[in-house]
Each structure stands twice: as C-alpha cells, then as structure tokens.
C-alpha cells in the first residue's frame, strides 16, 4: 500500500479504515504462515504500528463523543436552571 507519510512505518497519514483494513491483511498473512522469520517479524512490527494508528483514531473519536455529551449535558443543566 503506497502512501505519502512522514514516519518511517508509513502510518502517519493513514485514516482509520485504511489502517484497519491493512491490519486485517497483516493478521491474515501471519495466520496463514509460510513466511520466513524475518518476514513474520516485519509483518508483526507493521501490525503493531497499524494497531497504534487505529487506537489513536478510536481514542480521538471517544474524546470527541465525550466532549459532545458533556456539552449537551451542560446545556440541559443550564436550561433546567433557567
């Protein structure tokens, strides 16, 4: 998968769906076996980097949801007082 990124692992510019799909492919390749130890290690490292990208996206989404819910609760509390 070619992408223009700034990090050595090529994951900075990946969106969540891209990282997830590539991670699924990495897992399938590892589960299928038939790779050398060096190839398996490289796949594992790529999978770890992709998992971190997915976690960052999910953490960011959770933070946005929490902020939106807190804002909504604050508005409801202000309306109840008013």
PDB file with one MODEL, atoms N, CA, C and O in Angstrom:
MODEL        1
ATOM      1  N   UNK A   1       0.850  -1.179   0.000  1.00  0.00           N
ATOM      2  CA  UNK A   1       0.000   0.000   0.000  1.00  0.00           C
ATOM      3  C   UNK A   1       0.885   1.228   0.000  1.00  0.00           C
ATOM      4  O   UNK A   1       1.645   1.420   0.949  1.00  0.00           O
ATOM      5  N   UNK A   2       0.823   2.050  -1.000  1.00  0.00           N
ATOM      6  CA  UNK A   2       1.647   3.246  -1.091  1.00  0.00           C
ATOM      7  C   UNK A   2       0.903   4.422  -0.483  1.00  0.00           C
ATOM      8  O   UNK A   2      -0.280   4.633  -0.749  1.00  0.00           O
ATOM      9  N   UNK A   3       1.617   5.185   0.337  1.00  0.00           N
ATOM     10  CA  UNK A   3       1.030   6.365   0.932  1.00  0.00           C
ATOM     11  C   UNK A   3       2.142   7.357   1.227  1.00  0.00           C
ATOM     12  O   UNK A   3       3.277   6.956   1.487  1.00  0.00           O
ATOM     13  N   UNK A   4       1.835   8.634   1.189  1.00  0.00           N
ATOM     14  CA  UNK A   4       2.842   9.626   1.493  1.00  0.00           C
ATOM     15  C   UNK A   4       2.714   9.982   2.951  1.00  0.00           C
ATOM     16  O   UNK A   4       1.703  10.536   3.381  1.00  0.00           O
ATOM     17  N   UNK A   5       3.745   9.661   3.717  1.00  0.00           N
ATOM     18  CA  UNK A   5       3.720   9.919   5.146  1.00  0.00           C
ATOM     19  C   UNK A   5       5.071  10.421   5.591  1.00  0.00           C
ATOM     20  O   UNK A   5       6.041  10.397   4.833  1.00  0.00           O
ATOM     21  N   UNK A   6       5.126  10.880   6.836  1.00  0.00           N
ATOM     22  CA  UNK A   6       6.369  11.393   7.366  1.00  0.00           C
ATOM     23  C   UNK A   6       7.068  10.411   8.279  1.00  0.00           C
ATOM     24  O   UNK A   6       8.250  10.597   8.568  1.00  0.00           O
ATOM     25  N   UNK A   7       6.400   9.386   8.742  1.00  0.00           N
ATOM     26  CA  UNK A   7       7.055   8.452   9.653  1.00  0.00           C
ATOM     27  C   UNK A   7       7.649   7.275   8.897  1.00  0.00           C
ATOM     28  O   UNK A   7       7.269   6.986   7.762  1.00  0.00           O
ATOM     29  N   UNK A   8       8.586   6.607   9.546  1.00  0.00           N
ATOM     30  CA  UNK A   8       9.307   5.508   8.896  1.00  0.00           C
ATOM     31  C   UNK A   8       8.394   4.335   8.582  1.00  0.00           C
ATOM     32  O   UNK A   8       8.613   3.630   7.597  1.00  0.00           O
ATOM     33  N   UNK A   9       7.383   4.119   9.398  1.00  0.00           N
ATOM     34  CA  UNK A   9       6.482   2.990   9.183  1.00  0.00           C
ATOM     35  C   UNK A   9       5.386   3.278   8.180  1.00  0.00           C
ATOM     36  O   UNK A   9       4.639   2.376   7.801  1.00  0.00           O
ATOM     37  N   UNK A  10       5.278   4.532   7.741  1.00  0.00           N
ATOM     38  CA  UNK A  10       4.271   4.872   6.756  1.00  0.00           C
ATOM     39  C   UNK A  10       2.857   4.843   7.289  1.00  0.00           C
ATOM     40  O   UNK A  10       1.940   4.432   6.578  1.00  0.00           O
ATOM     41  N   UNK A  11       2.655   5.274   8.539  1.00  0.00           N
ATOM     42  CA  UNK A  11       1.315   5.205   9.109  1.00  0.00           C
ATOM     43  C   UNK A  11       0.713   6.559   9.451  1.00  0.00           C
ATOM     44  O   UNK A  11      -0.485   6.633   9.723  1.00  0.00           O
ATOM     45  N   UNK A  12       1.506   7.643   9.446  1.00  0.00           N
ATOM     46  CA  UNK A  12       1.000   8.950   9.883  1.00  0.00           C
ATOM     47  C   UNK A  12      -0.229   9.426   9.113  1.00  0.00           C
ATOM     48  O   UNK A  12      -1.144   9.995   9.708  1.00  0.00           O
ATOM     49  N   UNK A  13      -0.263   9.206   7.826  1.00  0.00           N
ATOM     50  CA  UNK A  13      -1.339   9.750   7.007  1.00  0.00           C
ATOM     51  C   UNK A  13      -2.502   8.778   6.817  1.00  0.00           C
ATOM     52  O   UNK A  13      -3.457   9.088   6.105  1.00  0.00           O
ATOM     53  N   UNK A  14      -2.429   7.616   7.445  1.00  0.00           N
ATOM     54  CA  UNK A  14      -3.493   6.630   7.257  1.00  0.00           C
ATOM     55  C   UNK A  14      -4.747   7.009   8.033  1.00  0.00           C
ATOM     56  O   UNK A  14      -4.678   7.420   9.191  1.00  0.00           O
ATOM     57  N   UNK A  15      -5.875   6.866   7.386  1.00  0.00           N
ATOM     58  CA  UNK A  15      -7.142   7.009   8.075  1.00  0.00           C
ATOM     59  C   UNK A  15      -7.438   5.724   8.828  1.00  0.00           C
ATOM     60  O   UNK A  15      -6.758   4.712   8.653  1.00  0.00           O
ATOM     61  N   UNK A  16      -8.455   5.780   9.664  1.00  0.00           N
ATOM     62  CA  UNK A  16      -8.802   4.611  10.468  1.00  0.00           C
ATOM     63  C   UNK A  16      -9.111   3.391   9.597  1.00  0.00           C
ATOM     64  O   UNK A  16      -8.592   2.301   9.838  1.00  0.00           O
ATOM     65  N   UNK A  17      -9.951   3.580   8.595  1.00  0.00           N
ATOM     66  CA  UNK A  17     -10.367   2.451   7.763  1.00  0.00           C
ATOM     67  C   UNK A  17      -9.194   1.837   7.011  1.00  0.00           C
ATOM     68  O   UNK A  17      -9.102   0.616   6.883  1.00  0.00           O
ATOM     69  N   UNK A  18      -8.296   2.688   6.511  1.00  0.00           N
ATOM     70  CA  UNK A  18      -7.111   2.180   5.811  1.00  0.00           C
ATOM     71  C   UNK A  18      -6.245   1.357   6.750  1.00  0.00           C
ATOM     72  O   UNK A  18      -5.813   0.258   6.402  1.00  0.00           O
ATOM     73  N   UNK A  19      -5.993   1.888   7.936  1.00  0.00           N
ATOM     74  CA  UNK A  19      -5.154   1.187   8.904  1.00  0.00           C
ATOM     75  C   UNK A  19      -5.801  -0.119   9.334  1.00  0.00           C
ATOM     76  O   UNK A  19      -5.125  -1.142   9.448  1.00  0.00           O
ATOM     77  N   UNK A  20      -7.103  -0.091   9.574  1.00  0.00           N
ATOM     78  CA  UNK A  20      -7.828  -1.299   9.984  1.00  0.00           C
ATOM     79  C   UNK A  20      -7.765  -2.362   8.903  1.00  0.00           C
ATOM     80  O   UNK A  20      -7.491  -3.528   9.189  1.00  0.00           O
ATOM     81  N   UNK A  21      -8.016  -1.967   7.666  1.00  0.00           N
ATOM     82  CA  UNK A  21      -8.003  -2.936   6.571  1.00  0.00           C
ATOM     83  C   UNK A  21      -6.623  -3.546   6.369  1.00  0.00           C
ATOM     84  O   UNK A  21      -6.490  -4.748   6.139  1.00  0.00           O
ATOM     85  N   UNK A  22      -5.595  -2.701   6.459  1.00  0.00           N
ATOM     86  CA  UNK A  22      -4.243  -3.230   6.306  1.00  0.00           C
ATOM     87  C   UNK A  22      -3.883  -4.134   7.478  1.00  0.00           C
ATOM     88  O   UNK A  22      -3.205  -5.146   7.298  1.00  0.00           O
ATOM     89  N   UNK A  23      -4.332  -3.773   8.676  1.00  0.00           N
ATOM     90  CA  UNK A  23      -4.077  -4.606   9.855  1.00  0.00           C
ATOM     91  C   UNK A  23      -4.736  -5.972   9.696  1.00  0.00           C
ATOM     92  O   UNK A  23      -4.143  -6.992  10.048  1.00  0.00           O
ATOM     93  N   UNK A  24      -5.936  -5.997   9.177  1.00  0.00           N
ATOM     94  CA  UNK A  24      -6.619  -7.271   8.920  1.00  0.00           C
ATOM     95  C   UNK A  24      -5.812  -8.119   7.947  1.00  0.00           C
ATOM     96  O   UNK A  24      -5.677  -9.328   8.131  1.00  0.00           O
ATOM     97  N   UNK A  25      -5.279  -7.483   6.918  1.00  0.00           N
ATOM     98  CA  UNK A  25      -4.452  -8.200   5.943  1.00  0.00           C
ATOM     99  C   UNK A  25      -3.182  -8.746   6.585  1.00  0.00           C
ATOM    100  O   UNK A  25      -2.783  -9.879   6.316  1.00  0.00           O
ATOM    101  N   UNK A  26      -2.553  -7.945   7.427  1.00  0.00           N
ATOM    102  CA  UNK A  26      -1.338  -8.389   8.121  1.00  0.00           C
ATOM    103  C   UNK A  26      -1.642  -9.606   8.984  1.00  0.00           C
ATOM    104  O   UNK A  26      -0.892 -10.582   8.973  1.00  0.00           O
ATOM    105  N   UNK A  27      -2.732  -9.552   9.727  1.00  0.00           N
ATOM    106  CA  UNK A  27      -3.107 -10.676  10.597  1.00  0.00           C
ATOM    107  C   UNK A  27      -3.371 -11.931   9.765  1.00  0.00           C
ATOM    108  O   UNK A  27      -2.926 -13.020  10.126  1.00  0.00           O
ATOM    109  N   UNK A  28      -4.086 -11.781   8.666  1.00  0.00           N
ATOM    110  CA  UNK A  28      -4.349 -12.933   7.794  1.00  0.00           C
ATOM    111  C   UNK A  28      -3.052 -13.557   7.293  1.00  0.00           C
ATOM    112  O   UNK A  28      -2.903 -14.779   7.282  1.00  0.00           O
ATOM    113  N   UNK A  29      -2.116 -12.708   6.878  1.00  0.00           N
ATOM    114  CA  UNK A  29      -0.841 -13.219   6.360  1.00  0.00           C
ATOM    115  C   UNK A  29      -0.056 -13.936   7.451  1.00  0.00           C
ATOM    116  O   UNK A  29       0.555 -14.975   7.202  1.00  0.00           O
ATOM    117  N   UNK A  30      -0.075 -13.378   8.667  1.00  0.00           N
ATOM    118  CA  UNK A  30       0.629 -14.036   9.765  1.00  0.00           C
ATOM    119  C   UNK A  30      -0.028 -15.372  10.121  1.00  0.00           C
ATOM    120  O   UNK A  30       0.664 -16.360  10.365  1.00  0.00           O
ATOM    121  N   UNK A  31      -1.357 -15.398  10.151  1.00  0.00           N
ATOM    122  CA  UNK A  31      -2.075 -16.630  10.480  1.00  0.00           C
ATOM    123  C   UNK A  31      -1.885 -17.702   9.418  1.00  0.00           C
ATOM    124  O   UNK A  31      -1.866 -18.893   9.730  1.00  0.00           O
ATOM    125  N   UNK A  32      -1.747 -17.284   8.168  1.00  0.00           N
ATOM    126  CA  UNK A  32      -1.590 -18.246   7.082  1.00  0.00           C
ATOM    127  C   UNK A  32      -0.228 -18.931   7.141  1.00  0.00           C
ATOM    128  O   UNK A  32      -0.068 -20.052   6.659  1.00  0.00           O
ATOM    129  N   UNK A  33       0.752 -18.251   7.733  1.00  0.00           N
ATOM    130  CA  UNK A  33       2.091 -18.828   7.819  1.00  0.00           C
ATOM    131  C   UNK A  33       2.782 -18.821   6.475  1.00  0.00           C
ATOM    132  O   UNK A  33       2.375 -18.115   5.552  1.00  0.00           O
ATOM    133  N   UNK A  34       3.838 -19.620   6.375  1.00  0.00           N
ATOM    134  CA  UNK A  34       4.556 -19.723   5.124  1.00  0.00           C
ATOM    135  C   UNK A  34       5.509 -18.579   4.861  1.00  0.00           C
ATOM    136  O   UNK A  34       6.029 -18.448   3.753  1.00  0.00           O
ATOM    137  N   UNK A  35       5.749 -17.743   5.869  1.00  0.00           N
ATOM    138  CA  UNK A  35       6.692 -16.654   5.694  1.00  0.00           C
ATOM    139  C   UNK A  35       7.951 -16.966   6.494  1.00  0.00           C
ATOM    140  O   UNK A  35       7.933 -17.761   7.434  1.00  0.00           O
ATOM    141  N   UNK A  36       9.018 -16.335   6.107  1.00  0.00           N
ATOM    142  CA  UNK A  36      10.265 -16.512   6.852  1.00  0.00           C
ATOM    143  C   UNK A  36      10.148 -15.787   8.192  1.00  0.00           C
ATOM    144  O   UNK A  36       9.239 -14.985   8.406  1.00  0.00           O
ATOM    145  N   UNK A  37      11.075 -16.082   9.074  1.00  0.00           N
ATOM    146  CA  UNK A  37      11.084 -15.408  10.368  1.00  0.00           C
ATOM    147  C   UNK A  37      11.214 -13.897  10.178  1.00  0.00           C
ATOM    148  O   UNK A  37      10.517 -13.121  10.832  1.00  0.00           O
ATOM    149  N   UNK A  38      12.100 -13.491   9.291  1.00  0.00           N
ATOM    150  CA  UNK A  38      12.304 -12.059   9.043  1.00  0.00           C
ATOM    151  C   UNK A  38      11.027 -11.404   8.504  1.00  0.00           C
ATOM    152  O   UNK A  38      10.663 -10.307   8.926  1.00  0.00           O
ATOM    153  N   UNK A  39      10.356 -12.076   7.578  1.00  0.00           N
ATOM    154  CA  UNK A  39       9.092 -11.544   7.037  1.00  0.00           C
ATOM    155  C   UNK A  39       8.030 -11.480   8.123  1.00  0.00           C
ATOM    156  O   UNK A  39       7.281 -10.506   8.205  1.00  0.00           O
ATOM    157  N   UNK A  40       7.960 -12.506   8.952  1.00  0.00           N
ATOM    158  CA  UNK A  40       6.983 -12.530  10.044  1.00  0.00           C
ATOM    159  C   UNK A  40       7.230 -11.399  11.024  1.00  0.00           C
ATOM    160  O   UNK A  40       6.286 -10.750  11.475  1.00  0.00           O
ATOM    161  N   UNK A  41       8.496 -11.156  11.359  1.00  0.00           N
ATOM    162  CA  UNK A  41       8.825 -10.049  12.267  1.00  0.00           C
ATOM    163  C   UNK A  41       8.450  -8.705  11.659  1.00  0.00           C
ATOM    164  O   UNK A  41       7.923  -7.831  12.348  1.00  0.00           O
ATOM    165  N   UNK A  42       8.722  -8.544  10.373  1.00  0.00           N
ATOM    166  CA  UNK A  42       8.365  -7.293   9.701  1.00  0.00           C
ATOM    167  C   UNK A  42       6.845  -7.104   9.691  1.00  0.00           C
ATOM    168  O   UNK A  42       6.349  -5.999   9.912  1.00  0.00           O
ATOM    169  N   UNK A  43       6.117  -8.183   9.434  1.00  0.00           N
ATOM    170  CA  UNK A  43       4.650  -8.105   9.463  1.00  0.00           C
ATOM    171  C   UNK A  43       4.160  -7.754  10.869  1.00  0.00           C
ATOM    172  O   UNK A  43       3.261  -6.929  11.032  1.00  0.00           O
ATOM    173  N   UNK A  44       4.750  -8.377  11.865  1.00  0.00           N
ATOM    174  CA  UNK A  44       4.356  -8.111  13.257  1.00  0.00           C
ATOM    175  C   UNK A  44       4.574  -6.637  13.599  1.00  0.00           C
ATOM    176  O   UNK A  44       3.702  -5.994  14.184  1.00  0.00           O
ATOM    177  N   UNK A  45       5.741  -6.106  13.230  1.00  0.00           N
ATOM    178  CA  UNK A  45       6.036  -4.702  13.505  1.00  0.00           C
ATOM    179  C   UNK A  45       5.058  -3.783  12.781  1.00  0.00           C
ATOM    180  O   UNK A  45       4.603  -2.786  13.342  1.00  0.00           O
ATOM    181  N   UNK A  46       4.740  -4.118  11.544  1.00  0.00           N
ATOM    182  CA  UNK A  46       3.766  -3.317  10.792  1.00  0.00           C
ATOM    183  C   UNK A  46       2.404  -3.378  11.477  1.00  0.00           C
ATOM    184  O   UNK A  46       1.716  -2.365  11.602  1.00  0.00           O
ATOM    185  N   UNK A  47       2.027  -4.564  11.914  1.00  0.00           N
ATOM    186  CA  UNK A  47       0.750  -4.726  12.610  1.00  0.00           C
ATOM    187  C   UNK A  47       0.690  -3.895  13.881  1.00  0.00           C
ATOM    188  O   UNK A  47      -0.334  -3.278  14.175  1.00  0.00           O
ATOM    189  N   UNK A  48       1.778  -3.877  14.633  1.00  0.00           N
ATOM    190  CA  UNK A  48       1.824  -3.066  15.852  1.00  0.00           C
ATOM    191  C   UNK A  48       1.646  -1.580  15.525  1.00  0.00           C
ATOM    192  O   UNK A  48       0.903  -0.874  16.207  1.00  0.00           O
ATOM    193  N   UNK A  49       2.329  -1.113  14.482  1.00  0.00           N
ATOM    194  CA  UNK A  49       2.206   0.293  14.081  1.00  0.00           C
ATOM    195  C   UNK A  49       0.781   0.608  13.638  1.00  0.00           C
ATOM    196  O   UNK A  49       0.238   1.660  13.975  1.00  0.00           O
ATOM    197  N   UNK A  50       0.183  -0.301  12.886  1.00  0.00           N
ATOM    198  CA  UNK A  50      -1.197  -0.092  12.419  1.00  0.00           C
ATOM    199  C   UNK A  50      -2.175  -0.103  13.587  1.00  0.00           C
ATOM    200  O   UNK A  50      -3.122   0.684  13.612  1.00  0.00           O
ATOM    201  N   UNK A  51      -1.953  -0.984  14.548  1.00  0.00           N
ATOM    202  CA  UNK A  51      -2.828  -1.042  15.725  1.00  0.00           C
ATOM    203  C   UNK A  51      -2.758   0.274  16.499  1.00  0.00           C
ATOM    204  O   UNK A  51      -3.771   0.743  17.018  1.00  0.00           O
ATOM    205  N   UNK A  52      -1.573   0.869  16.579  1.00  0.00           N
ATOM    206  CA  UNK A  52      -1.434   2.160  17.266  1.00  0.00           C
ATOM    207  C   UNK A  52      -2.210   3.250  16.535  1.00  0.00           C
ATOM    208  O   UNK A  52      -2.838   4.099  17.167  1.00  0.00           O
ATOM    209  N   UNK A  53      -2.167   3.227  15.209  1.00  0.00           N
ATOM    210  CA  UNK A  53      -2.928   4.206  14.423  1.00  0.00           C
ATOM    211  C   UNK A  53      -4.419   4.056  14.719  1.00  0.00           C
ATOM    212  O   UNK A  53      -5.116   5.042  14.961  1.00  0.00           O
ATOM    213  N   UNK A  54      -4.895   2.826  14.696  1.00  0.00           N
ATOM    214  CA  UNK A  54      -6.317   2.578  14.977  1.00  0.00           C
ATOM    215  C   UNK A  54      -6.677   3.058  16.380  1.00  0.00           C
ATOM    216  O   UNK A  54      -7.721   3.681  16.575  1.00  0.00           O
ATOM    217  N   UNK A  55      -5.819   2.772  17.356  1.00  0.00           N
ATOM    218  CA  UNK A  55      -6.078   3.183  18.738  1.00  0.00           C
ATOM    219  C   UNK A  55      -6.145   4.705  18.842  1.00  0.00           C
ATOM    220  O   UNK A  55      -7.008   5.243  19.536  1.00  0.00           O
ATOM    221  N   UNK A  56      -5.225   5.409  18.146  1.00  0.00           N
ATOM    222  CA  UNK A  56      -5.260   6.881  18.182  1.00  0.00           C
ATOM    223  C   UNK A  56      -6.568   7.408  17.606  1.00  0.00           C
ATOM    224  O   UNK A  56      -7.177   8.315  18.171  1.00  0.00           O
ATOM    225  N   UNK A  57      -7.002   6.839  16.480  1.00  0.00           N
ATOM    226  CA  UNK A  57      -8.270   7.274  15.880  1.00  0.00           C
ATOM    227  C   UNK A  57      -9.437   7.004  16.822  1.00  0.00           C
ATOM    228  O   UNK A  57     -10.304   7.860  17.001  1.00  0.00           O
ATOM    229  N   UNK A  58      -9.461   5.821  17.423  1.00  0.00           N
ATOM    230  CA  UNK A  58     -10.558   5.473  18.332  1.00  0.00           C
ATOM    231  C   UNK A  58     -10.541   6.328  19.591  1.00  0.00           C
ATOM    232  O   UNK A  58     -11.592   6.746  20.076  1.00  0.00           O
ATOM    233  N   UNK A  59      -9.344   6.589  20.123  1.00  0.00           N
ATOM    234  CA  UNK A  59      -9.243   7.462  21.291  1.00  0.00           C
ATOM    235  C   UNK A  59      -9.723   8.875  20.952  1.00  0.00           C
ATOM    236  O   UNK A  59     -10.415   9.509  21.749  1.00  0.00           O
ATOM    237  N   UNK A  60      -9.357   9.356  19.780  1.00  0.00           N
ATOM    238  CA  UNK A  60      -9.806  10.677  19.349  1.00  0.00           C
ATOM    239  C   UNK A  60     -11.315  10.737  19.174  1.00  0.00           C
ATOM    240  O   UNK A  60     -11.952  11.723  19.543  1.00  0.00           O
ATOM    241  N   UNK A  61     -11.878   9.687  18.614  1.00  0.00           N
ATOM    242  CA  UNK A  61     -13.330   9.639  18.430  1.00  0.00           C
ATOM    243  C   UNK A  61     -14.028   9.614  19.787  1.00  0.00           C
ATOM    244  O   UNK A  61     -15.045  10.280  19.977  1.00  0.00           O
ATOM    245  N   UNK A  62     -13.477   8.842  20.733  1.00  0.00           N
ATOM    246  CA  UNK A  62     -14.064   8.769  22.078  1.00  0.00           C
ATOM    247  C   UNK A  62     -14.010  10.139  22.743  1.00  0.00           C
ATOM    248  O   UNK A  62     -14.979  10.555  23.378  1.00  0.00           O
ATOM    249  N   UNK A  63     -12.905  10.837  22.608  1.00  0.00           N
ATOM    250  CA  UNK A  63     -12.775  12.166  23.213  1.00  0.00           C
ATOM    251  C   UNK A  63     -13.793  13.139  22.614  1.00  0.00           C
ATOM    252  O   UNK A  63     -14.387  13.945  23.331  1.00  0.00           O
ATOM    253  N   UNK A  64     -13.989  13.058  21.306  1.00  0.00           N
ATOM    254  CA  UNK A  64     -14.970  13.944  20.655  1.00  0.00           C
ATOM    255  C   UNK A  64     -16.385  13.629  21.133  1.00  0.00           C
ATOM    256  O   UNK A  64     -17.180  14.535  21.382  1.00  0.00           O
ATOM    257  N   UNK A  65     -16.692  12.341  21.257  1.00  0.00           N
ATOM    258  CA  UNK A  65     -18.019  11.956  21.746  1.00  0.00           C
ATOM    259  C   UNK A  65     -18.225  12.409  23.189  1.00  0.00           C
ATOM    260  O   UNK A  65     -19.280  12.942  23.532  1.00  0.00           O
ATOM    261  N   UNK A  66     -17.214  12.196  24.031  1.00  0.00           N
ATOM    262  CA  UNK A  66     -17.314  12.611  25.427  1.00  0.00           C
ATOM    263  C   UNK A  66     -17.515  14.118  25.536  1.00  0.00           C
ATOM    264  O   UNK A  66     -18.313  14.584  26.349  1.00  0.00           O
ATOM    265  N   UNK A  67     -16.786  14.885  24.713  1.00  0.00           N
ATOM    266  CA  UNK A  67     -16.925  16.343  24.739  1.00  0.00           C
ATOM    267  C   UNK A  67     -18.321  16.763  24.291  1.00  0.00           C
ATOM    268  O   UNK A  67     -18.920  17.661  24.883  1.00  0.00           O
ATOM    269  N   UNK A  68     -18.836  16.124  23.258  1.00  0.00           N
ATOM    270  CA  UNK A  68     -20.176  16.458  22.764  1.00  0.00           C
ATOM    271  C   UNK A  68     -21.233  16.123  23.815  1.00  0.00           C
ATOM    272  O   UNK A  68     -22.167  16.896  24.027  1.00  0.00           O
ATOM    273  N   UNK A  69     -21.087  14.984  24.464  1.00  0.00           N
ATOM    274  CA  UNK A  69     -22.045  14.607  25.504  1.00  0.00           C
ATOM    275  C   UNK A  69     -21.972  15.545  26.697  1.00  0.00           C
ATOM    276  O   UNK A  69     -23.003  15.906  27.264  1.00  0.00           O
ATOM    277  N   UNK A  70     -20.763  15.944  27.085  1.00  0.00           N
ATOM    278  CA  UNK A  70     -20.606  16.874  28.204  1.00  0.00           C
ATOM    279  C   UNK A  70     -21.225  18.223  27.868  1.00  0.00           C
ATOM    280  O   UNK A  70     -21.864  18.843  28.718  1.00  0.00           O
ATOM    281  N   UNK A  71     -21.038  18.680  26.632  1.00  0.00           N
ATOM    282  CA  UNK A  71     -21.622  19.951  26.207  1.00  0.00           C
ATOM    283  C   UNK A  71     -23.146  19.874  26.240  1.00  0.00           C
ATOM    284  O   UNK A  71     -23.818  20.806  26.683  1.00  0.00           O
ATOM    285  N   UNK A  72     -23.679  18.751  25.766  1.00  0.00           N
ATOM    286  CA  UNK A  72     -25.130  18.569  25.766  1.00  0.00           C
ATOM    287  C   UNK A  72     -25.672  18.555  27.193  1.00  0.00           C
ATOM    288  O   UNK A  72     -26.710  19.155  27.469  1.00  0.00           O
ATOM    289  N   UNK A  73     -24.981  17.880  28.091  1.00  0.00           N
ATOM    290  CA  UNK A  73     -25.416  17.835  29.488  1.00  0.00           C
ATOM    291  C   UNK A  73     -25.354  19.225  30.136  1.00  0.00           C
ATOM    292  O   UNK A  73     -26.227  19.591  30.923  1.00  0.00           O
ATOM    293  N   UNK A  74     -24.323  19.983  29.800  1.00  0.00           N
ATOM    294  CA  UNK A  74     -24.196  21.336  30.347  1.00  0.00           C
ATOM    295  C   UNK A  74     -25.328  22.223  29.839  1.00  0.00           C
ATOM    296  O   UNK A  74     -25.880  23.018  30.600  1.00  0.00           O
ATOM    297  N   UNK A  75     -25.674  22.095  28.578  1.00  0.00           N
ATOM    298  CA  UNK A  75     -26.771  22.886  28.014  1.00  0.00           C
ATOM    299  C   UNK A  75     -28.094  22.512  28.666  1.00  0.00           C
ATOM    300  O   UNK A  75     -28.910  23.383  28.967  1.00  0.00           O
ATOM    301  N   UNK A  76     -28.307  21.219  28.885  1.00  0.00           N
ATOM    302  CA  UNK A  76     -29.548  20.771  29.544  1.00  0.00           C
ATOM    303  C   UNK A  76     -29.606  21.268  30.967  1.00  0.00           C
ATOM    304  O   UNK A  76     -30.672  21.668  31.436  1.00  0.00           O
ATOM    305  N   UNK A  77     -28.476  21.253  31.676  1.00  0.00           N
ATOM    306  CA  UNK A  77     -28.438  21.741  33.058  1.00  0.00           C
ATOM    307  C   UNK A  77     -28.724  23.240  33.096  1.00  0.00           C
ATOM    308  O   UNK A  77     -29.421  23.715  33.993  1.00  0.00           O
ATOM    309  N   UNK A  78     -28.194  23.982  32.134  1.00  0.00           N
ATOM    310  CA  UNK A  78     -28.427  25.431  32.071  1.00  0.00           C
ATOM    311  C   UNK A  78     -29.901  25.719  31.785  1.00  0.00           C
ATOM    312  O   UNK A  78     -30.469  26.656  32.346  1.00  0.00           O
ATOM    313  N   UNK A  79     -30.522  24.918  30.916  1.00  0.00           N
ATOM    314  CA  UNK A  79     -31.942  25.095  30.611  1.00  0.00           C
ATOM    315  C   UNK A  79     -32.811  24.790  31.818  1.00  0.00           C
ATOM    316  O   UNK A  79     -33.812  25.466  32.057  1.00  0.00           O
ATOM    317  N   UNK A  80     -32.427  23.766  32.583  1.00  0.00           N
ATOM    318  CA  UNK A  80     -33.190  23.394  33.778  1.00  0.00           C
ATOM    319  C   UNK A  80     -33.127  24.489  34.833  1.00  0.00           C
ATOM    320  O   UNK A  80     -34.089  24.681  35.578  1.00  0.00           O
ATOM    321  N   UNK A  81     -32.006  25.215  34.909  1.00  0.00           N
ATOM    322  CA  UNK A  81     -31.855  26.280  35.882  1.00  0.00           C
ATOM    323  C   UNK A  81     -32.567  27.548  35.443  1.00  0.00           C
ATOM    324  O   UNK A  81     -32.978  28.372  36.260  1.00  0.00           O
ATOM    325  N   UNK A  82     -32.703  27.680  34.117  1.00  0.00           N
ATOM    326  CA  UNK A  82     -33.252  28.929  33.564  1.00  0.00           C
ATOM    327  C   UNK A  82     -34.694  28.909  33.484  1.00  0.00           C
ATOM    328  O   UNK A  82     -35.301  29.884  33.041  1.00  0.00           O
TER     329      UNK A  82
ENDMDL
END
